[in-house]
Amino acid sequence: MRVLIIDDEPVLQDVLATLLRREGFQVMQALTAAEGLRQTEDGEVDLVLLDLMLPDKPGLEVLRELKARDPEIVVVVITAYSSVETAIAAMREGAFHYIAKPFKNQEVVLTVRKGLEQHRLLTENRDLRQRLGGLGTLVWRSPLMEQVIEMVRRAAPSRSNILLTGESGTGKELLARAVHQLSPRAEAPFVVVNTGSVPTDLLESTLFGHVRGAFTGAVANRRGLFEAADSGTIFLDEIGTITPPTQAKLLRVIQEREFIPVGGEQTIKVDVRIIAATNADLPKMVAEGTFREDLFYRLNVITIELPPLRSRREDVLALASQFLRRYGEENAKPNLALTPRALDVLVGYHWPGNVRQLENVIERAVVLCPGDVIDTDLLPAEVLAPQASPAAHLPAEGVDLKDAVNAYTRALIEASLARCGGVQRRAAQMLRVRPSTLNEMIRRLEIQGTNGD
Protein backbone atom coordinates (compact mmCIF):
# COMPACT_ATOMS: atom_id res chain seq x y z
CA MET A 1 0.00 0.00 0.00
CA ARG A 2 1.49 3.35 -1.08
CA VAL A 3 0.88 6.58 0.84
CA LEU A 4 1.60 10.04 -0.59
CA ILE A 5 2.14 12.97 1.81
CA ILE A 6 1.45 16.41 0.30
CA ASP A 7 2.53 19.05 2.82
CA ASP A 8 4.72 22.16 2.51
CA GLU A 9 6.31 21.78 5.95
CA PRO A 10 9.51 19.67 5.56
CA VAL A 11 9.73 18.87 9.28
CA LEU A 12 6.14 17.62 9.41
CA GLN A 13 6.77 15.69 6.20
CA ASP A 14 9.70 13.86 7.75
CA VAL A 15 7.81 13.10 10.97
CA LEU A 16 4.88 11.60 9.09
CA ALA A 17 7.09 9.69 6.64
CA THR A 18 9.21 8.19 9.42
CA LEU A 19 6.12 7.21 11.41
CA LEU A 20 4.40 5.52 8.47
CA ARG A 21 7.50 3.76 7.16
CA ARG A 22 8.04 2.33 10.63
CA GLU A 23 4.53 0.84 10.34
CA GLY A 24 5.46 -0.85 7.06
CA PHE A 25 3.88 1.53 4.53
CA GLN A 26 5.54 2.68 1.31
CA VAL A 27 5.73 6.47 1.55
CA MET A 28 6.09 9.14 -1.15
CA GLN A 29 6.47 12.86 -0.43
CA ALA A 30 5.57 16.13 -2.13
CA LEU A 31 5.99 19.72 -0.91
CA THR A 32 3.59 21.30 -3.42
CA ALA A 33 0.22 20.54 -4.99
CA ALA A 34 1.76 20.35 -8.47
CA GLU A 35 4.38 17.82 -7.37
CA GLY A 36 1.78 15.77 -5.52
CA LEU A 37 -0.62 15.66 -8.48
CA ARG A 38 2.24 14.64 -10.76
CA GLN A 39 3.12 11.71 -8.49
CA THR A 40 -0.45 10.39 -8.67
CA GLU A 41 -0.56 10.33 -12.47
CA ASP A 42 0.54 6.70 -12.69
CA GLY A 43 -2.37 5.55 -10.49
CA GLU A 44 -0.05 3.79 -8.04
CA VAL A 45 -1.02 5.82 -4.96
CA ASP A 46 -3.59 4.28 -2.60
CA LEU A 47 -3.93 7.02 0.03
CA VAL A 48 -3.02 10.70 0.17
CA LEU A 49 -2.33 12.70 3.33
CA LEU A 50 -3.20 16.19 2.07
CA ASP A 51 -2.51 19.48 3.84
CA LEU A 52 -5.32 21.93 3.10
CA MET A 53 -2.95 24.93 3.20
CA LEU A 54 -0.54 24.59 0.27
CA PRO A 55 1.49 27.41 -1.34
CA ASP A 56 0.52 26.87 -4.98
CA LYS A 57 -3.12 25.65 -4.86
CA PRO A 58 -5.92 25.35 -2.26
CA GLY A 59 -6.17 21.90 -0.76
CA LEU A 60 -9.86 21.56 -1.68
CA GLU A 61 -8.99 22.04 -5.35
CA VAL A 62 -6.28 19.39 -5.09
CA LEU A 63 -8.82 17.05 -3.47
CA ARG A 64 -11.28 17.57 -6.33
CA GLU A 65 -8.59 16.84 -8.91
CA LEU A 66 -7.46 13.69 -7.09
CA LYS A 67 -11.04 12.33 -6.86
CA ALA A 68 -11.75 13.25 -10.49
CA ARG A 69 -8.71 11.27 -11.65
CA ASP A 70 -9.34 8.28 -9.39
CA PRO A 71 -12.68 8.07 -7.53
CA GLU A 72 -11.32 5.19 -5.44
CA ILE A 73 -8.26 7.03 -4.09
CA VAL A 74 -8.54 7.69 -0.36
CA VAL A 75 -7.71 11.21 0.81
CA VAL A 76 -7.13 12.14 4.48
CA VAL A 77 -6.84 15.90 4.95
CA ILE A 78 -4.55 17.58 7.48
CA THR A 79 -5.72 20.81 9.05
CA ALA A 80 -5.27 23.06 12.08
CA TYR A 81 -7.84 22.94 14.87
CA SER A 82 -9.03 26.38 13.81
CA SER A 83 -9.94 25.02 10.36
CA VAL A 84 -12.00 21.96 11.30
CA GLU A 85 -14.98 23.41 9.41
CA THR A 86 -12.85 23.40 6.27
CA ALA A 87 -12.00 19.77 6.95
CA ILE A 88 -15.71 18.93 7.16
CA ALA A 89 -16.16 20.68 3.81
CA ALA A 90 -13.37 18.46 2.46
CA MET A 91 -15.28 15.37 3.59
CA ARG A 92 -18.27 16.64 1.62
CA GLU A 93 -15.96 16.71 -1.41
CA GLY A 94 -15.01 13.07 -0.89
CA ALA A 95 -12.25 13.09 1.74
CA PHE A 96 -12.22 9.98 3.90
CA HIS A 97 -11.43 11.77 7.17
CA TYR A 98 -9.36 14.59 8.63
CA ILE A 99 -6.48 14.87 11.09
CA ALA A 100 -6.18 18.05 13.14
CA LYS A 101 -2.79 19.54 14.09
CA PRO A 102 -1.18 18.91 16.48
CA PHE A 103 -1.93 15.24 16.03
CA LYS A 104 -1.12 12.08 17.94
CA ASN A 105 1.01 9.48 16.16
CA GLN A 106 -1.42 6.66 16.94
CA GLU A 107 -4.29 8.69 15.51
CA VAL A 108 -2.41 9.08 12.23
CA VAL A 109 -1.57 5.38 12.01
CA LEU A 110 -5.13 4.23 12.79
CA THR A 111 -6.68 6.69 10.33
CA VAL A 112 -4.27 5.63 7.58
CA ARG A 113 -4.97 1.96 8.26
CA LYS A 114 -8.73 2.51 8.09
CA GLY A 115 -8.34 4.56 4.93
CA LEU A 116 -6.25 1.88 3.25
CA GLU A 117 -8.80 -0.72 4.31
CA GLN A 118 -11.45 1.40 2.59
CA HIS A 119 -9.30 1.60 -0.56
CA ARG A 120 -8.72 -2.14 -0.61
CA LEU A 121 -12.42 -2.71 -0.13
CA LEU A 122 -13.32 -0.42 -3.07
CA THR A 123 -10.78 -1.95 -5.43
CA GLU A 124 -11.71 -5.52 -4.50
CA ASN A 125 -15.38 -4.78 -5.11
CA ARG A 126 -14.52 -3.30 -8.49
CA ASP A 127 -12.48 -6.36 -9.46
CA LEU A 128 -15.18 -8.73 -8.22
CA ARG A 129 -17.86 -6.89 -10.21
CA GLN A 130 -15.72 -7.29 -13.31
CA ARG A 131 -15.26 -11.00 -12.61
CA LEU A 132 -19.04 -11.35 -12.26
CA GLY A 133 -19.65 -9.81 -15.65
CA GLY A 134 -20.87 -6.46 -14.36
CA LEU A 135 -23.24 -7.56 -11.59
CA GLY A 136 -22.64 -4.41 -9.60
CA THR A 137 -25.34 -5.14 -7.03
CA LEU A 138 -23.25 -7.88 -5.41
CA VAL A 139 -20.55 -6.68 -3.02
CA TRP A 140 -18.48 -8.72 -0.58
CA ARG A 141 -14.93 -9.28 0.58
CA SER A 142 -15.20 -12.07 3.16
CA PRO A 143 -13.82 -15.56 2.49
CA LEU A 144 -17.21 -17.06 3.40
CA MET A 145 -19.01 -15.09 0.71
CA GLU A 146 -16.25 -15.78 -1.78
CA GLN A 147 -17.00 -19.49 -1.32
CA VAL A 148 -20.70 -18.79 -1.90
CA ILE A 149 -19.99 -16.80 -5.07
CA GLU A 150 -17.70 -19.54 -6.35
CA MET A 151 -20.59 -22.01 -6.00
CA VAL A 152 -22.82 -19.57 -7.90
CA ARG A 153 -20.28 -19.34 -10.72
CA ARG A 154 -20.12 -23.14 -10.99
CA ALA A 155 -23.85 -23.78 -10.69
CA ALA A 156 -25.20 -20.94 -12.85
CA PRO A 157 -24.48 -22.40 -16.32
CA SER A 158 -26.35 -25.65 -15.56
CA ARG A 159 -30.08 -26.45 -15.71
CA SER A 160 -30.13 -27.83 -12.17
CA ASN A 161 -32.51 -26.51 -9.54
CA ILE A 162 -30.94 -24.65 -6.63
CA LEU A 163 -32.00 -24.36 -2.99
CA LEU A 164 -30.81 -21.25 -1.14
CA THR A 165 -30.81 -21.51 2.65
CA GLY A 166 -29.93 -19.11 5.43
CA GLU A 167 -31.39 -16.67 7.90
CA SER A 168 -33.91 -14.05 6.86
CA GLY A 169 -32.33 -10.93 5.42
CA THR A 170 -29.09 -12.49 4.15
CA GLY A 171 -29.78 -11.63 0.50
CA LYS A 172 -31.16 -14.82 -1.02
CA GLU A 173 -33.15 -13.04 -3.74
CA LEU A 174 -30.09 -11.04 -4.78
CA LEU A 175 -28.09 -14.24 -5.07
CA ALA A 176 -30.87 -15.87 -7.10
CA ARG A 177 -30.71 -12.94 -9.53
CA ALA A 178 -26.95 -13.46 -9.78
CA VAL A 179 -27.47 -17.12 -10.71
CA HIS A 180 -29.97 -16.08 -13.39
CA GLN A 181 -27.73 -13.34 -14.79
CA LEU A 182 -24.75 -15.70 -15.04
CA SER A 183 -26.80 -18.46 -16.70
CA PRO A 184 -27.65 -19.02 -20.38
CA ARG A 185 -31.18 -17.87 -19.43
CA ALA A 186 -30.03 -14.33 -18.59
CA GLU A 187 -32.03 -12.75 -21.45
CA ALA A 188 -35.21 -14.64 -20.49
CA PRO A 189 -37.63 -13.68 -17.67
CA PHE A 190 -36.68 -13.80 -14.00
CA VAL A 191 -39.90 -14.15 -12.00
CA VAL A 192 -40.03 -13.71 -8.21
CA VAL A 193 -42.73 -15.33 -6.07
CA ASN A 194 -42.83 -14.86 -2.31
CA THR A 195 -44.94 -17.91 -1.57
CA GLY A 196 -45.33 -16.89 2.07
CA SER A 197 -47.08 -13.63 1.18
CA VAL A 198 -49.62 -15.13 -1.25
CA PRO A 199 -52.85 -16.37 0.39
CA THR A 200 -52.94 -20.17 0.49
CA ASP A 201 -56.13 -20.43 -1.57
CA LEU A 202 -54.63 -18.22 -4.31
CA LEU A 203 -51.10 -19.61 -4.51
CA GLU A 204 -51.89 -22.46 -6.91
CA SER A 205 -53.71 -20.09 -9.25
CA THR A 206 -50.86 -17.58 -8.97
CA LEU A 207 -48.28 -20.17 -9.92
CA PHE A 208 -50.16 -22.14 -12.56
CA GLY A 209 -52.93 -19.82 -13.72
CA HIS A 210 -56.65 -20.59 -14.03
CA VAL A 211 -59.41 -20.75 -16.60
CA ARG A 212 -62.55 -18.70 -16.58
CA GLY A 213 -65.11 -20.01 -14.08
CA ALA A 214 -62.60 -22.13 -12.17
CA PHE A 215 -63.71 -20.47 -8.92
CA THR A 216 -65.67 -17.47 -7.72
CA GLY A 217 -64.09 -14.35 -9.15
CA ALA A 218 -62.33 -16.13 -12.05
CA VAL A 219 -64.03 -14.02 -14.73
CA ALA A 220 -61.34 -14.63 -17.36
CA ASN A 221 -58.47 -16.95 -18.18
CA ARG A 222 -55.29 -15.95 -16.36
CA ARG A 223 -51.74 -16.99 -17.13
CA GLY A 224 -49.71 -18.23 -14.14
CA LEU A 225 -46.20 -17.21 -13.17
CA PHE A 226 -44.68 -20.51 -14.32
CA GLU A 227 -45.92 -19.79 -17.80
CA ALA A 228 -44.66 -16.21 -17.53
CA ALA A 229 -41.21 -17.57 -16.61
CA ASP A 230 -41.04 -19.98 -19.57
CA SER A 231 -37.44 -20.34 -20.86
CA GLY A 232 -36.24 -18.34 -17.85
CA THR A 233 -35.97 -18.69 -14.07
CA ILE A 234 -38.58 -18.65 -11.31
CA PHE A 235 -37.52 -17.78 -7.78
CA LEU A 236 -39.75 -19.33 -5.11
CA ASP A 237 -39.02 -17.58 -1.83
CA GLU A 238 -40.15 -19.07 1.51
CA ILE A 239 -40.73 -22.43 -0.19
CA GLY A 240 -41.41 -24.07 3.17
CA THR A 241 -44.79 -22.31 3.44
CA ILE A 242 -46.53 -24.01 0.51
CA THR A 243 -49.31 -26.52 1.22
CA PRO A 244 -49.19 -30.26 0.37
CA PRO A 245 -51.56 -29.94 -2.67
CA THR A 246 -49.41 -27.20 -4.18
CA GLN A 247 -46.28 -29.20 -3.36
CA ALA A 248 -47.68 -32.08 -5.42
CA LYS A 249 -48.36 -29.85 -8.40
CA LEU A 250 -44.93 -28.26 -8.12
CA LEU A 251 -43.35 -31.73 -8.13
CA ARG A 252 -45.11 -32.52 -11.40
CA VAL A 253 -43.77 -29.35 -13.02
CA ILE A 254 -40.25 -30.35 -12.02
CA GLN A 255 -40.60 -33.95 -13.18
CA GLU A 256 -42.71 -33.55 -16.32
CA ARG A 257 -42.08 -29.87 -17.19
CA GLU A 258 -45.82 -29.39 -17.58
CA PHE A 259 -48.90 -28.44 -15.57
CA ILE A 260 -52.64 -27.90 -15.89
CA PRO A 261 -54.13 -24.51 -14.89
CA VAL A 262 -56.68 -24.48 -12.06
CA GLY A 263 -60.02 -25.58 -13.50
CA GLY A 264 -58.48 -26.40 -16.85
CA GLU A 265 -57.98 -29.55 -18.91
CA GLN A 266 -55.23 -28.59 -21.32
CA THR A 267 -51.61 -29.31 -20.39
CA ILE A 268 -49.12 -26.47 -20.71
CA LYS A 269 -45.46 -27.33 -21.21
CA VAL A 270 -42.74 -25.04 -19.83
CA ASP A 271 -38.96 -24.91 -19.60
CA VAL A 272 -38.26 -23.17 -16.30
CA ARG A 273 -35.34 -23.34 -13.93
CA ILE A 274 -36.39 -23.25 -10.27
CA ILE A 275 -34.43 -21.50 -7.56
CA ALA A 276 -36.08 -21.97 -4.17
CA ALA A 277 -35.18 -20.28 -0.90
CA THR A 278 -36.04 -20.86 2.72
CA ASN A 279 -34.99 -19.96 6.25
CA ALA A 280 -36.90 -22.99 7.55
CA ASP A 281 -35.41 -26.38 8.42
CA LEU A 282 -36.72 -28.38 5.45
CA PRO A 283 -35.16 -31.72 6.52
CA LYS A 284 -36.99 -31.36 9.83
CA MET A 285 -40.23 -30.57 7.98
CA VAL A 286 -39.70 -33.68 5.84
CA ALA A 287 -39.25 -35.78 8.98
CA GLU A 288 -42.43 -34.27 10.45
CA GLY A 289 -44.38 -34.96 7.26
CA THR A 290 -45.18 -31.32 6.45
CA PHE A 291 -42.92 -31.15 3.39
CA ARG A 292 -42.73 -33.83 0.67
CA GLU A 293 -39.48 -35.75 0.69
CA ASP A 294 -39.50 -36.28 -3.08
CA LEU A 295 -40.02 -32.54 -3.67
CA PHE A 296 -37.24 -31.69 -1.24
CA TYR A 297 -34.75 -33.82 -3.16
CA ARG A 298 -35.90 -32.38 -6.47
CA LEU A 299 -35.31 -28.83 -5.22
CA ASN A 300 -32.16 -29.71 -3.30
CA VAL A 301 -29.99 -30.64 -6.29
CA ILE A 302 -27.55 -27.85 -5.41
CA THR A 303 -27.74 -26.21 -1.97
CA ILE A 304 -26.10 -22.87 -1.30
CA GLU A 305 -26.16 -21.60 2.27
CA LEU A 306 -25.80 -17.86 2.83
CA PRO A 307 -23.92 -17.13 6.06
CA PRO A 308 -25.34 -14.52 8.45
CA LEU A 309 -23.74 -11.07 8.40
CA ARG A 310 -22.28 -11.54 11.90
CA SER A 311 -20.14 -14.36 10.46
CA ARG A 312 -18.75 -12.18 7.67
CA ARG A 313 -18.00 -8.84 9.27
CA GLU A 314 -15.55 -8.02 6.49
CA ASP A 315 -18.61 -7.41 4.30
CA VAL A 316 -20.20 -4.79 6.57
CA LEU A 317 -18.17 -1.85 5.28
CA ALA A 318 -18.60 -2.89 1.65
CA LEU A 319 -22.36 -3.17 2.03
CA ALA A 320 -22.60 0.03 4.05
CA SER A 321 -20.72 1.92 1.31
CA GLN A 322 -23.03 0.51 -1.35
CA PHE A 323 -26.19 1.47 0.57
CA LEU A 324 -24.75 4.91 1.35
CA ARG A 325 -24.25 5.61 -2.36
CA ARG A 326 -27.67 4.25 -3.31
CA TYR A 327 -29.72 6.14 -0.74
CA GLY A 328 -27.53 9.22 -1.02
CA GLU A 329 -28.39 9.44 -4.72
CA GLU A 330 -32.07 8.74 -4.07
CA ASN A 331 -32.24 11.53 -1.48
CA ALA A 332 -30.15 14.08 -3.42
CA LYS A 333 -27.25 13.72 -0.98
CA PRO A 334 -24.48 12.31 -3.21
CA ASN A 335 -21.51 13.36 -1.04
CA LEU A 336 -22.38 11.61 2.21
CA ALA A 337 -19.61 9.98 4.26
CA LEU A 338 -19.55 7.78 7.36
CA THR A 339 -17.12 8.81 10.08
CA PRO A 340 -14.54 6.22 11.20
CA ARG A 341 -16.32 6.14 14.56
CA ALA A 342 -19.62 5.22 12.88
CA LEU A 343 -17.84 2.59 10.78
CA ASP A 344 -16.40 1.04 13.95
CA VAL A 345 -19.89 0.77 15.45
CA LEU A 346 -21.30 -0.85 12.30
CA VAL A 347 -18.49 -3.42 12.16
CA GLY A 348 -18.84 -4.24 15.87
CA TYR A 349 -22.62 -4.80 15.84
CA HIS A 350 -23.98 -8.37 15.58
CA TRP A 351 -26.76 -7.65 12.97
CA PRO A 352 -29.54 -10.08 13.94
CA GLY A 353 -31.52 -8.82 10.93
CA ASN A 354 -28.54 -9.36 8.61
CA VAL A 355 -28.07 -7.37 5.40
CA ARG A 356 -31.67 -6.15 5.36
CA GLN A 357 -31.22 -4.57 8.80
CA LEU A 358 -27.95 -2.92 7.76
CA GLU A 359 -29.65 -1.48 4.69
CA ASN A 360 -32.47 -0.06 6.82
CA VAL A 361 -29.99 1.50 9.25
CA ILE A 362 -28.07 3.22 6.44
CA GLU A 363 -31.25 4.42 4.73
CA ARG A 364 -32.49 5.89 8.02
CA ALA A 365 -29.17 7.66 8.64
CA VAL A 366 -29.16 9.12 5.12
CA VAL A 367 -32.70 10.45 5.44
CA LEU A 368 -32.08 12.00 8.89
CA CYS A 369 -28.60 13.40 8.11
CA PRO A 370 -28.76 17.23 8.17
CA GLY A 371 -25.39 17.62 6.45
CA ASP A 372 -22.94 15.40 4.62
CA VAL A 373 -21.29 13.47 7.46
CA ILE A 374 -22.97 10.53 9.23
CA ASP A 375 -21.74 10.00 12.78
CA THR A 376 -22.93 7.69 15.55
CA ASP A 377 -25.71 10.10 16.59
CA LEU A 378 -27.61 9.06 13.45
CA LEU A 379 -27.44 5.33 14.24
CA PRO A 380 -30.39 3.69 16.07
CA ALA A 381 -30.16 2.87 19.76
CA GLU A 382 -30.09 -0.90 19.27
CA VAL A 383 -26.96 -0.60 17.11
CA LEU A 384 -25.22 1.74 19.53
CA ALA A 385 -26.07 -0.29 22.64
CA PRO A 386 -26.55 -3.94 21.67
CA GLN A 387 -25.59 -5.29 25.09
CA ALA A 388 -28.97 -6.84 25.87
CA SER A 389 -29.47 -9.30 28.69
CA PRO A 390 -28.44 -12.84 27.68
CA ALA A 391 -31.93 -13.98 28.70
CA ALA A 392 -33.38 -11.85 25.90
CA HIS A 393 -31.57 -14.02 23.34
CA LEU A 394 -32.11 -17.37 25.04
CA PRO A 395 -34.56 -19.53 23.06
CA ALA A 396 -37.14 -21.60 24.91
CA GLU A 397 -35.41 -24.84 23.94
CA GLY A 398 -32.09 -23.61 25.35
CA VAL A 399 -28.65 -23.39 23.72
CA ASP A 400 -25.42 -25.32 23.53
CA LEU A 401 -23.22 -23.26 25.89
CA LYS A 402 -19.98 -24.28 24.18
CA ASP A 403 -21.30 -23.30 20.74
CA ALA A 404 -22.65 -20.01 22.10
CA VAL A 405 -19.33 -19.13 23.74
CA ASN A 406 -17.42 -20.03 20.58
CA ALA A 407 -19.79 -17.90 18.47
CA TYR A 408 -19.34 -14.90 20.79
CA THR A 409 -15.57 -15.37 20.89
CA ARG A 410 -15.45 -15.62 17.10
CA ALA A 411 -17.49 -12.42 16.77
CA LEU A 412 -15.18 -10.50 19.12
CA ILE A 413 -12.04 -11.74 17.35
CA GLU A 414 -13.46 -10.97 13.88
CA ALA A 415 -14.50 -7.47 14.99
CA SER A 416 -11.07 -6.73 16.47
CA LEU A 417 -9.30 -8.07 13.37
CA ALA A 418 -11.53 -5.93 11.14
CA ARG A 419 -10.64 -2.82 13.15
CA CYS A 420 -6.93 -3.68 13.03
CA GLY A 421 -6.73 -4.43 9.33
CA GLY A 422 -6.31 -8.15 9.94
CA VAL A 423 -3.09 -7.67 11.98
CA GLN A 424 -3.16 -10.29 14.74
CA ARG A 425 -0.61 -8.53 16.96
CA ARG A 426 -2.76 -5.39 17.19
CA ALA A 427 -5.96 -7.40 17.63
CA ALA A 428 -4.33 -9.25 20.53
CA GLN A 429 -3.54 -5.91 22.18
CA MET A 430 -7.15 -4.81 21.75
CA LEU A 431 -8.44 -8.07 23.28
CA ARG A 432 -5.77 -8.00 26.01
CA VAL A 433 -4.46 -11.50 25.26
CA ARG A 434 -1.05 -12.78 24.23
CA PRO A 435 -0.49 -12.94 20.43
CA SER A 436 0.20 -16.68 20.71
CA THR A 437 -3.10 -17.17 22.56
CA LEU A 438 -5.02 -15.25 19.89
CA ASN A 439 -3.27 -17.19 17.13
CA GLU A 440 -4.30 -20.50 18.72
CA MET A 441 -7.92 -19.30 19.06
CA ILE A 442 -7.97 -18.18 15.42
CA ARG A 443 -6.76 -21.63 14.31
CA ARG A 444 -9.24 -23.42 16.57
CA LEU A 445 -12.21 -21.34 15.39
CA GLU A 446 -11.00 -21.45 11.73
CA ILE A 447 -11.17 -17.67 11.33
CA GLN A 448 -9.99 -16.47 7.93
CA GLY A 449 -8.59 -13.20 6.60
CA THR A 450 -5.82 -12.57 9.14
CA ASN A 451 -2.31 -11.19 8.96
CA GLY A 452 0.17 -12.46 11.47
CA ASP A 453 2.44 -9.39 11.26
C-alpha positions, 0 to 999 in steps of 0.5 A, a space after each residue: 500500500 502506497 501513501 503520498 504525503 502532500 505538505 509544505 512543511 519539511 519537518 512535518 513531512 519527515 515526521 509523518 514519513 518516518 512514522 508511516 515507514 516504521 509501520 510498514 507503509 511505502 511512503 512518497 512525499 511532495 511539498 507542493 500541490 503540483 508535485 503531488 498531483 504529478 506523483 499520482 498520475 501513474 495511479 499507483 497511490 492508494 492514500 493521500 495525506 493532504 494538507 489543506 494549506 498549500 502554497 501553490 493551490 488550495 487543498 480543496 482544489 487538489 482534493 477535487 482533482 485527485 477524486 476526479 482522476 481516481 474516484 477510489 483514491 482515499 484522501 485524508 486531509 490535514 488541518 489546524 484545529 481552527 480550520 476543522 470546518 474546512 475539513 468537514 467541507 473536504 469530507 463533503 468533497 469526498 475526503 475519507 477523514 481529517 487529522 487536526 494539528 497537532 496530532 497524535 502518532 497513533 491517531 495518524 496510524 489508525 486513520 491511515 490503516 482505516 483509509 487503506 482498508 477502505 481503498 482495498 475494499 473499493 478496489 476488491 469490489 470493483 475487481 469482483 464486479 468485473 469477474 461477475 460480468 458487471 453484476 454491480 449489485 453484489 458486493 463482498 470481501 469475506 472468504 465465506 461469501 467468496 465461497 458462496 460466489 464460487 458455487 454460484 459461478 459453478 452452478 449458474 451455467 447448468 439447468 439444475 434446480 438450486 435451494 438457497 438456505 440461510 437466515 432471513 435478510 441475508 440476501 437470497 433473492 439477490 443471489 438468485 438474480 446473480 445465478 440467473 444473470 450468469 446463466 444461459 437464461 439471462 435474457 429470459 424472464 426472471 420471475 419472483 414469487 414470495 410464496 409466504 405472502 400469497 394467500 394459500 387459496 390463491 397460490 396455486 392459481 398464482 403459480 399455474 394460472 386458471 381458466 374462466 369459471 374455475 372459482 368465484 371471481 375467475 371471470 377470465 383466463 389468467 396466465 400463471 407465473 410458471 408460464 410467464 417464466 417460460 425459458 427463464 428462471 422462477 424464484 420461489 421464496 419461503 418455499 417451506 410455506 406451501 401446502 401439500 396440494 401445491 407441493 404435489 403440483 410443483 413436483 409434477 412441473 419439475 418432473 414432467 415440465 408441464 402443468 394444468 391450470 386451475 379448472 383447466 384440462 389442457 396441459 401447458 409445457 414449460 422450460 423453467 429453472 427453479 431457484 427456491 429459498 427458505 430460512 426454515 429447516 426443510 429436513 426437519 419438515 420432511 421428517 415431520 411430514 409437512 414437506 414432501 421428501 421427493 419434492 425436497 430432493 428435487 429442489 435440493 440438487 444444489 444447496 447454497 447456504 448464505 452465512 449470516 452477516 455476523 459471520 462475515 463482518 468483512 462485508 459490513 463496510 462494503 455493504 454500508 458503502 453501497 447502501 450509502 451511495 444508493 440512498 444518497 443518490 435517491 435523497 439528493 445527498 451524493 456526497 455523504 460519508 460515514 465517520 470512522 467512529 460510525 464505521 467502527 460501530 457498524 463493524 462491531 454490531 452483531 446484525 440479527 436482521 442481517 443485510 436487510 437490517 444494515 440497509 435499513 440502518 443506512 437508509 435511516 441515517 441518510 434520510 435523517 442526516 442534516 449535512 454530509 457526514 454521518 456519525 454515531 448520533 444518526 445510528 439507532 439505539 439498538 446498534 449503539 447499545 446492543 448489550 442486551 441481557 443474555 436472557 433476551 436471546 435465550 430460546 425456549 429450547 435452550 442453547 449449547 453453551 460451548 457453541 454459544 461461547 465459541 460464536 461470541 468469541 469468534 465475533 469479538 475476534 473478527 471485529 477486532 481483526 476488522 478494526 486492526 486491518 487483519 493484523 493479529 498482533 494489534 488485535 491481541 492488544 485490543 483483546 488483552 491477550 497474548 499474540 500466541 493465545 489469539 493465534 491459537 484461538 484463530 486456528 481453533 475457530 477457523 477464522 480467515 482473513 488474518 495477517 500475522 504481522 
